[in-house]
Amino acid sequence: MKKGQIAGKAPRAFEIEKGKTYAWCRCGRSANQPFCDGSHKVTEFTPVIFKAEETKKVFFCMCKQTSTPPFCDGTHNTLK
Protein backbone atom coordinates (compact mmCIF):
# COMPACT_ATOMS: atom_id res chain seq x y z
CA MET A 1 0.00 0.00 0.00
CA LYS A 2 1.25 3.50 -0.84
CA LYS A 3 2.29 5.65 2.13
CA GLY A 4 1.32 9.29 2.70
CA GLN A 5 3.64 12.28 2.87
CA ILE A 6 5.61 12.78 6.06
CA ALA A 7 3.85 15.17 8.45
CA GLY A 8 6.43 14.80 11.22
CA LYS A 9 9.38 12.66 12.27
CA ALA A 10 8.20 11.86 15.78
CA PRO A 11 4.94 10.39 17.10
CA ARG A 12 2.25 12.58 18.65
CA ALA A 13 1.01 11.56 22.10
CA PHE A 14 -2.72 11.91 22.61
CA GLU A 15 -5.26 10.81 25.23
CA ILE A 16 -8.07 8.98 23.43
CA GLU A 17 -11.45 8.59 25.12
CA LYS A 18 -13.42 5.34 25.34
CA GLY A 19 -16.32 5.27 22.89
CA LYS A 20 -15.14 8.26 20.85
CA THR A 21 -14.50 7.87 17.10
CA TYR A 22 -11.29 9.22 15.57
CA ALA A 23 -10.17 9.76 11.97
CA TRP A 24 -6.36 9.54 11.62
CA CYS A 25 -4.89 11.33 8.61
CA ARG A 26 -3.24 8.78 6.32
CA CYS A 27 -2.27 11.17 3.50
CA GLY A 28 -0.12 13.52 5.59
CA ARG A 29 -1.75 16.68 4.18
CA SER A 30 -4.09 17.57 7.05
CA ALA A 31 -3.53 20.88 8.84
CA ASN A 32 -5.08 19.20 11.90
CA GLN A 33 -2.43 16.46 12.38
CA PRO A 34 -2.66 13.70 13.35
CA PHE A 35 -6.36 13.88 12.53
CA CYS A 36 -8.09 14.17 9.18
CA ASP A 37 -9.39 17.52 7.93
CA GLY A 38 -10.55 16.30 4.51
CA SER A 39 -7.36 17.25 2.64
CA HIS A 40 -7.14 13.69 1.29
CA LYS A 41 -10.03 14.36 -1.09
CA VAL A 42 -7.56 15.31 -3.85
CA THR A 43 -5.53 12.13 -3.27
CA GLU A 44 -6.04 8.37 -3.40
CA PHE A 45 -5.99 8.16 0.42
CA THR A 46 -8.77 7.81 2.96
CA PRO A 47 -8.44 8.31 6.72
CA VAL A 48 -8.21 5.47 9.22
CA ILE A 49 -11.44 5.56 11.22
CA PHE A 50 -11.49 3.85 14.61
CA LYS A 51 -13.45 3.86 17.84
CA ALA A 52 -11.49 3.90 21.10
CA GLU A 53 -12.15 0.80 23.18
CA GLU A 54 -10.70 2.40 26.31
CA THR A 55 -9.47 5.75 27.56
CA LYS A 56 -5.69 5.78 27.36
CA LYS A 57 -2.62 7.59 26.05
CA VAL A 58 -1.53 6.50 22.56
CA PHE A 59 1.16 7.58 20.13
CA PHE A 60 -0.14 8.45 16.68
CA CYS A 61 2.19 8.04 13.71
CA MET A 62 3.15 11.36 12.13
CA CYS A 63 5.55 10.05 9.47
CA LYS A 64 2.66 8.12 7.83
CA GLN A 65 5.03 5.20 7.10
CA THR A 66 3.93 2.95 9.99
CA SER A 67 2.95 -0.66 9.44
CA THR A 68 0.46 -0.37 12.34
CA PRO A 69 -1.74 2.60 11.37
CA PRO A 70 -2.75 4.82 13.05
CA PHE A 71 -0.19 4.08 15.74
CA CYS A 72 3.56 4.66 15.72
CA ASP A 73 5.74 1.59 15.20
CA GLY A 74 9.08 3.44 15.30
CA THR A 75 9.51 3.64 11.51
CA HIS A 76 10.29 7.38 11.84
CA ASN A 77 13.65 6.32 13.35
CA THR A 78 14.69 4.87 9.99
CA LEU A 79 13.82 7.92 7.88
CA LYS A 80 16.57 10.14 6.53
N, C-alpha and C positions, 0 to 999 in steps of 0.2 A: 504494500500500500504506500502511496506517495505521502511524504511528510510535509507539514506546513512550514512557513518561514519562521525563523528563530525570533521569538519575542523577548527572550532573556536567556542568560546563561547560568541561572540559578533558580531553584524551585521557589514557589511562593507559598508560604505557610498561611493556612486559613482555617478557621473554626467552622465546620459544617454543622448544620442542625438537623437532628432526626426528623424525617418526614418531609423535609424541604427538597424541592427539585432544583438541580443546577444544570447549566449548559456551559460546558468547558469549550473554549475556543480551540479548534483543531487547526485552523488555517494560519494563525499567527498574526492576523491583520487587525484584530479587535483593539479598540482604544480603551476597552474596559477589561484588560487582561487580569486574571486568566479566563475571564468569562466572555461569552459570545455577545457581540453587539449587532450581529447581522452582516458584518463586513464580508463574510464568506459568500454572499449571494452572487458575487462576480467571479467566484472560483468553483472548483469541482468539490470543495470540502463542505461538510456539514458538521455541526457541533456534536460533542458527546453529551448526551442527556442522561442524567442519573439522579436517583432519589436516595438521599442519605438514609442509611439504615440505623445509624446511631449518631449522637452528637459527639464529635471528636475533632482534634486537630489533624489536618492532612497537609501534604505537600503537593501542590499542583505543578505539573510540568510546564515550564515556560519556554523551553527550547523546541518543543513540539516534535521531538525526535524519539520520545519514549516508546518502549514496547508494551507499556502498561497504562495506556491512556485512561483517565486524565491525570494519573499520578506519576510523580517523578520516579525514575528507576536509575538515576545517576548518569544517564547518557550524556548530559551536559558536560561532564568531566572529560569526555573524549573529544569534544569539539575544539577546533582550532580557532 
